[in-house]
Amino acid sequence: ETQLLSQESLQTLNKLASENTDLQMTAAMYYLHLSHHLKFPLPDDFMEPIMALLLSSDLDVQKTICLSLVNLLLKNNVCKELVIEMGMLVPILELFQSGDPTAQCHSCACVAMLASSESNREALMVDGIIPLLALAKSFDPKVQRNATWAILHLTRSGGIISFECHSGAIPVLLLLLQSSDSEVQFYSCTALCNIAAMQEHHPRLLRIEGHYLSRCLLTLMSSPVKKNSAQACRCLQTLSKNVLIQDQLMELDCVLPLKALLKTSTSLWIESALTLLSTLSAHPSNTEILISEGLLEEIGQLLHHPRSNSVIVTHITLNPINTLLHVTSCLHRLMAWEVMRCASSVKRKECLFLTLGALNVSVFITEEVIRLLKPHYTAMSKYLLRFLKQDVKFQQLGIATILNLQKGLHLLCIYLGTENAATILLSLSKIIIICHCKSYLCALYGLPLQMETFHLCWLTVSWTFSCGRYMSRQRKPDSCFK
């Protein structure tokens, strides 16, 4: 590599690049060889011959040097900003108009790599977007893929998104969602997701009649390609902040593909489905449909079914913030529905409580999780009280929940508040008395003693002392704990 990049080699390349097309092709092949074998950055001096070769009158020379530049950019052996500063963008964009699919393919790939640098996007915006949109409709699959790739990178800057939308990017991207190339589908879906993140562009996204966007994304949700299906879910979740999109999704029966994703064993699909479901369940008008379609049972199976439990628990452990909060928010909103509180829904309530119990047992409590759950502690205290006032099965779930949370007892006392903590402690005390009676009967008849008694005793003592320490620091009377 040292010999290939010597000063003598540089002088030879400069000379070859300025000669006839045969010698220029020799220099271009030299750079192509370099691009495959170079393992460190190309010295800046070696960029000058590249510029000369891009300006060659021979299309084959231009195609070869453009491919070499793509390889060097992919390996980060060339500074992307330097390519723009040297004026190489002009001859690269001119290759768009060459009519040669190979030249268009290489030049689009080159632009895509340059657009991955945020500082280069403005330079690419004015002269690059319209021809890229034209090439994205090319019949050549490689040209279409690289052009869509470049458009995707350009949608990562807010100001450029507006220019793209005014230039007609949305209809092109919508058509590309139905491409037979899975990479084109992913690039176009991700680009639309970036556009959807800016609500001022929603009217343009919804302009096509027949719920075209929603239909395409729901179809893509059923794709066997994991990243495409997950990305379609993310795009719909971003769009579903718009009430019109939510109405469209419920009208188009989005529940069926959501249930299919929740039944898979792939954490990427599960989290994406939960994210969308969390947004949809936030609106009361959707809740009746979601529950009637059995989504509550699907979430329950997701959390405590042996087939999928290890997958979701592992995913919660690796990414507790996203998945845990989405699951709990879905369950909380569905439980708040009126039917869940009526006497005729005992079976659903039991399923929900079992689901929450499975979640509470599986979650690893840390200070970060305690902090994230802080806004929900008032609601949690009410649920815990409801558990402790039910029959034995629900009492055990409530006890298991509190036991799992005991790592943050001093924080719980602060977040729950004095009255809630005292009320829960009183309910626990009543249960402890019953457990003591059971343990006495067990000892009397020589039966094995259940561990719940010891757990409850330890829980009550530790929580009481934690509350006491908190109250003493706050200089408040502790009569409520007597």
N, C-alpha and C positions, 0 to 999 in steps of 0.2 A: 504493500500500500504506500510505503514511503517513496518507492521508485515511481509508482504511478502518479504521485502528486509532487514530483520534483519540479524545480524551476525549468529544467530542460523540457519536461513534458508540457508545462504551461506554455512555453514559447512555441512549441510545435503545434499545440492546439489552437493558439491564436492565429498562427499562420495558415493552418488547414481550414479554419472557419472562414477565412477571407478569400479562399481560392475557389475553384470550380466545384460543381455539385458533387462530383465523385469524391474529392478530397473532403468536402464537408460531411459526406456520409461516413467517411472514415472517422472523423472527429466525433460525430454523433454516436457511432457504434462504440467508440472509446468511452464516452460518458455512460452509455447503457451498461457496459461492462462494469464501470465504476459503481453504478447505482445498485448493482446486484451484490457487490463484494465489499463496499466501503462500510466500515464499522465505527467511524467517528465523523464529526462534521466536516463538510467540504470547505476548504479555505475560500475566503471571499474572492481572491484573485481568479479562482477557477470559474466564477460566475460570468465573467465577461464573454468568454467564448460561447456560453449557452445563449446569451442574448443575441449574439451574431447568428447563431444557427437557427434560432427561432425566426429570424428575419430572412432566412434563405428563400430563394425563389422555387426551390424544389420541395414538393409536398411530402415526399418520403423522408427527407431530412427533417422537416418540421415534425412529422409524426414520431420519428425516432427520438429526437431530443425532448419532445413533450413527454413521451413515456418515461424517459430517463429522469426528467424533473419530477414526475409523479412519484416514482420510486424513491427519489431522494427526499421528497416531502413526507412520504409515508414513514420513513425511518428517522425523521427529524434531523437529517444530515444537512438540511438547507434551512436557513431562516426564512420564514414565510413573509415577514415584513420586508426583508431585503429584496425579495422577488418583486414586490409592488414598487418599492423605492427605485429599482433599476429600470422600471418601465416595461417589464415583461408581460404585463397584463394585456396590453394592446395587441401584440401578435397572437397571444393565446386566445383572446376573444375573437380575433379574425378567423381562427380555425373553425369557429362555429358555422361560418358561412361557406366553408369549403365544399360542402356537399358530400364529403367522404366520411362514412360512418366511423372508421377507425380514428381519423383525426378528431372528429366530434367527440368520440368516446374519451380519448386521452385528454382533450382540452377541458371537457366537463369534469373529469376526475381531478384535474389540476386546479380548476376553479373551486371545486368542493373542498379540497385540502386548504387552499388559501382562505376560503370563507370560514374555516374552523377557527381562525384567529379573529377575535372581535375587532381589533384595530383595522383589519382589512375590509370589513364588510361595507363601509360607506363607499370605498373606492370601487367595489363591485356592483353597488346598487344601481347606479344610473345606466350604465351600458351593459350590465350583465343579466338583469332580471328578465327583461322581455325576451331576449334570445333563448334563455334557459327555459322559460315557459313553453316556447315553441318546440325546443328539443325534447321537452318532457312528453310531448305528444308524438315523438318519433316512433316509427314502426320497428326500428332496431332496438331490441331489448336492452343491450348494453348502454346505448346512448340514453335511452329513457331512464335507466337505473341511475346512471351517474348525474344526469341533469336533475333528477328528483333529489338525489343526495345533496347536490349543491343548493337547491332551493330550501331544503330542510335547514342547513346551516345558516342560511340568510334569515330564517324565521326566528332566530334566537336573539335578535335585537329588536326592541320595541318600535323604534322609528322606521326601520326597514320593513317591518310587518305592514305598516300602513301603506307604504309605497307598493308593496307586493299586492295587497288587496285592491288598491286602485288600478293596478296593472292587470288584473284579471286572474290572480293566482288561485282563488277559491274554486271556481268551476273546474280548473285543470286538476287540482288536488282531489276534488270529489270524484272525478272520472278515474283517477289513478288508484282510488281505493278498490276498484273492481279489476285491477290488473291481475294477470295470471302469475306475475313475479312476486313472490312473498316479500322480497326486499323493497320493491317499489311500494307495496302496500304499507309496509312498516314506515318507510320514509314519509309517505304522504299523510299517513295517520298521525305521526308525530308532529309534522308541520301543522296540520289542522289543530292539534292539541295546543301548540304554541299560540296559534291565532286565537283559539277559543279562550285562552287565558285573559285576553283583553276584551272586556264585555262590549266595548264600542263596535266591535266587528261582528257581534251576534246577528244583527239584522241582515248583514250580507250572507252569513252562514245559513240563515233560515229563509233566504229569498227564494230558493228553488222549491217548487211546489211538490206535493205528494210526500212530505216528510222524507225527502231523498237522503239527507245527511243522516238522520236517525236510522233509517232502514239500512244504509250501507254499513254504519258502525255496528248495528246489531248483528248483521250478517258476518262481519269480521270477528265479532265476539265468539262465533262458533268455529273459527279457524283452528285447524289442528296445530298451527304454528304458535307456540306458547307466547312469544313476545308480541306477536300481532294481536292475539286475543286479549292479552293484558293491556296493551296500548289502546285498543278500542275501548276497553272498560275505563281507562284513565281519561280518555277524551270525552266519553259520555259523562263521567263524573264532573269534569270541568264544565261541560255544557249544561249539566242538569241544575246548575245554580240559576239558570233561566227557567221560569215557570212554564213557558211554552214548550221547552224541550221535555220537561217532566211529563206534561200532558201527552206529548207525542209518544214518549217511551211507554207510558202506561197503556195508551191506546194500541200500540204495536205489540203488546204482550212481552215486555222485556223480562218478565219473571222466568219464563222458560229457559233462556240462555243463562240467566243468573243461577238458577238451580243446578243447571248442568255444570257450571264452573265450581259451585260449592261442593259438588259430589266428587270432584277430581282429587287426586292425591298430590297435586302440584301446588306448592305454597304461593308461587307467583300468581296463578289463576285465582286461588282462594282470596288472597289479599286484595286483588283488583276487584273481584266481585263484592267483597265486603265494603270496600271503599265506596263503590257506586250505591250499594244498598243502604249504607249509612246516610248518604245524601238524600236518597229517595224517601227513607223512613222518617226524615225530619218534618215532612209535611203531612198533617193529619188526613188530608184527602186521599193520600196513597196508602195509608196504613191498613185500611179495611181490605183492600185488594191484596196487599202483601201477605197478610195473615191468612186470608181465605185461600190463597194459593199454596199454603203450607211452608212458607219460608222460615217461620219460627221453628218448626220441627227440623228443618234442614240445618239451621244454626246449632240446634241442640245436638243433632247427630255429629255435626262437625267437631264439637268440643268434647264429647264423651264417648263417641263410638270407637271401639278398639282399632278399626281399620284405618281411621284417619287421625286418631288422637296424637300419635307420635309426630305426625307431620305438623299439625297446627301448634302443638306445644313447642316443638323445636323452633318454629317460625316466630312464635311469641317471644321465646327466649332470645332469639337473635335480633328481633326488631320489635321490642315491646311497645314502643310509642305508637306506631302506626296501627298494627293489627289489634292490639288490646283495646285501644280507644275506639276503633271502628266497631269491634264486636260489642263492647259494652254500650256504646251509643245506640246501636241497632236494638239491642235487647231492652234498653231503658225506654226508648221511644215506643217500641211495640207494646211493652208492658203498660205504658201510660194510657193505652187505648181503653175505652170504656168497657168493651167486651171482656178485657182481661180482669176487670174488677167485679164482674157479675158472678153470681153463684153458679150459673150454668157452665162456666169455663174452668171448672176445677181441674180437668185433665190438662188443659193448656197451661194453667198456672203451675201445675206440678212439673210439667215438662220444662217450663221456663226456670223454675227454682232449681231443678236438677242441672240445667245448663249452667246457670250462674254458679252453682256449687262446683261443677267440674272446672269452670274457669278460675274460680278462686283458689282451688287446690293446685292448679297447674302454674299459676303466675308466681314468679319470684319477686318478692317485695324488696325494693330498694328505696333509698331516699328519693331517687329520681321518680320512681313510680308513685310514691307518696305525694310528691310535689305535683305530679300531673293529675292525680285524682283529687287534689285539694278542693277544686270547685264543686265536686260531686259528693262531698262527705255528708252534707245535710241529707241528701236523698239516700245515701248509703245507710245512715243511721236509722232512717224510717224503714228501709227494707230489712235491716237486721232485727229491728223490733218486731216486724211482721213475722219473720222466720221464728223468732223465739216464742211467739204466742201461738204458733200452729202446733200440729202434732209432732211426734218424735222425729219423723224423717226431716221435717223442715227445721226443727230445733238443732239437729245434728249438722245440717248445712250451715245454719247461722253460727254455731260454735266453731265449725271448721273454718269458716270465713274469718272470724275474729282471731282464731289461733294463727292463721296464716298472716294476719296483719299485725301480730304482736311485736314484730321486730321494730315497728314504728309506733309503739304505744304512747310515748311521750308526745309524738306529733299528733296522734289520733285525739288525745285529750284536748290539744289546742284546737284542732280543726273541728271536732264534733261539738265542742262547747260543753259547758258544765251540765246543763239540764239533760241533753241527749246522752252524755256519758253516764250520768247518774241513773237515768231511766233504764238504759241497757244493763247497767250493773245490777239494778234491782231485779230485772227479769232473770239475769243469770243466777242470782242468789236463790230465787225460787226453784230454778231447775236444779241447782246444786243440792238443795234440801231433798228433792225427790231422788236424786242420784245417791245421796247418802243413805236414804231409806232402802234403796235397791241394793246398795253395797252391803248394808247391814243384813238384809235378808239372804244375800249370797253367802255371807260369812256364816250365818246361822245354819244354812242348809248345806254348807260345804261346796258351794258352786264357785266357778272361777269368777274373779272380780274383773269387771270391764275397765278399760283404761280411760274411758270418758271421765270417770270420777276424778282421777289424778289430773287429767288435762284441765278440767273445770276448776279444780282447786288452785292449781298453779296459775291459770289464767286470771282468776279473780284476785288472788293475792298480788300478782305482778301488776295488774291493771290498777288496783286500788292504790298501791304504793306509787305508781307512776302519776295517777291523778293527784294523790296527796302531795307529791313533790312539786307538781305544776301549781297546785293551789297555794302551797306555801310560798312559792316564788312570787305568785300574783297577790299574796297577802289577802286572800279571800277566805271566808268561813267555809269549813268543810262539812257543815251539817248535812249537806245534801248527800254525803257518802255514808252517813251513819246507818 
